[in-house]
Amino acid sequence: MKLFGLAGWSGSGKTTLTAKLLPELMARGITVSTMKHAHHNFDIDQPGKDSYVHRMAGAKEVLVASANRWALMHEHRGAPEPTAAELIAHMTPVDLLLIEGFKREAHDKLEIHRAANGKPLIYPEDRNIVAIASDIVLPDCPLPQLPLNDVAAIAAFIVNHCGLVRPRDRMVRAT
């Protein structure tokens, strides 16, 4: 499974870009999953639901399943926050895992930069950033730059950078 991250400050457009990249990558025959880091106390459970009652009563893990989906909630209960690698171990393998956030982790990343945010660039402090998608040209940046709104170009960069080959190409090369 190939890993590729989208890193940037809050409000830079990481989630919007991820949502646009998914159909673009899948149209290329690539299976994709995502992993998102939240910087705040988030909850996918609701008070009054049985799973919430189980969790509040002290369960370390609660798995909720239906005919359409399942979700596993794991409470740290004082343990340190897991690393991206520890979380990835729980994922079902696919061709590409897009990782949103986790900007301090050591996997290759595309920095998402919006000039209007007024935030500093991340790449000078993170050697795992391999390119930048921005709404402006960054004249002194030595990394490849992609227009933030050119989803096809960004998808092509990720595919090429990760060495992903579409299933159709695998068949041609195998003969």
N, C-alpha and C positions, 0 to 999 in steps of 0.2 A: 504494500500500500504506500503510495507516494503522499507526502505531506507538503502542504504549502500554506503559508499564513498570509493574512491580511491584517496589517497593523496600522494604527493611526490614533490620533487623539479623538476623544468623544466629539461627535458632530462632523467628523470628516467624511462620512458616507460609507463606512465599512459594511453595514448591514444592507444598505441599498445596493451596493456593488455585488455583494454575495448573492442577493436575490436575483440579480440580473445575470450573474455568471452561471448559476445553476442550469437554467435551460440551455444556455449557449454551450456549456461543456457537455451536457447530456445529449444535445443534438449531434455532437461529434462522436457519440458512442461510448462515452466515458461514464462509469458509475461514480457518483460523488456523494459523500456524506459531509456534514459540517459539525464543527465543535465550536462553541461560543463561550468566551470567558465573561463573567459578569463581575463588575467591581463593587457591587452592592449586595445587600441581603435580599436575594430573590426567593420567591416561593412559587411552585407550580401547583401547589395543593391549596384547598380552600377549607376554611373552618366549617365544621358541620359534616363534611364528607368522611366516610369511614376510614379512608387512607390517612386523612389528617388526624383523626382520633388515634389511630395506631401509632403514627409518628410522634404525636404529642405525649403519648403514654410511654415513649422511650424506645421504640423499635429502632434498631440501627439502620435497617433497610426496609422499605415498603415497596413492593412491586404491584402495580395496578395494571390489569390486562382486560382487553375487550376483543371483540372480533376484528376491530379496525387497527388497534395499536396497543403497545404496552410501554410503560414508563417505570423506571427504577429510581427511587429516591433514596439517596444514601446520606445519612447524617454524620458529620465529622465527629460530633460529640467531644469536642476539645482537641481532636487530632489536627495536625497541620494540614493546610490546604494541599491537595495533591498536585503534582507537576503535570504538565501536558502529557508526558510519556506514560505516567501512571494511568491517566484517564483514557488515553488512546488504546491501552491494553484491553479496555472494556468494549471497544468498538468492533463491529463486524467489518471484516476487510472489504474494501472497495478499491477501485482504481486510484481515486484521489480523495484525500481528506482535506477539506478547506478549513483552516483554523482561524477563526475571527478573534482577535485580541491576543492574549498570551504574548504580548510584545516583548517580554523579557526572556522568553524561552528560546532555545537554540535550534530553531528550524528556519529554513529559508522563508523569507517574507517579502511581500510587496507593501511598500509604505503608501498609504492613502493620505494625500495632503491637499487641504483646501486653504488657499491663501486667506480667505475671509475669517478663518478661525483664529488667525494671529498666533498660532502655536509654532514653536520651533520644529525644525525637521528632526526626525528620529534617527535617520541613517548615520549621521556622524558618530553616534554613540553605540550603534548596533551593526556589527559586521555581518549579521545574518540577513540584513535587508539587501536584496539583490536587484531591485528596481523600484521606481516610484511612479505612481499614477497620480497626476495632479491636474488641477484646473488652470495652472499657469506653467510656463516654461521656467525651469530653474537653471540659469546659465552656468553656474559654477558647480553643478552636480555632475560627478563622474559616472554615475549609474545610468543605465537605460531609463528613459522617461517615456511614459505612455499617457495619452490623453485620458483623463478620468472618465469621460463619457463614451470612449470607444471600447465597448465591452468585447467586441469580437477581437480586437487587437490584444486586449488584456488576456482573454482566454487563450489566444494563440501563444502568447508569451508563456503563460503557465504550462500549457501542454508541452511546448518545446523545452522549457527549463526543466520540467520534471521527466522528460523523456517518455512521455506517454504516447502510445501508439494506438490508434483507433482499431477496433476489432477487424474492420474491413482491411486495413493495412497489414494486420497480422496474417490474414489468409493469403494475401498476395505474396508476402515475404516467405511464407512457409512452403510455397510451391516451387 
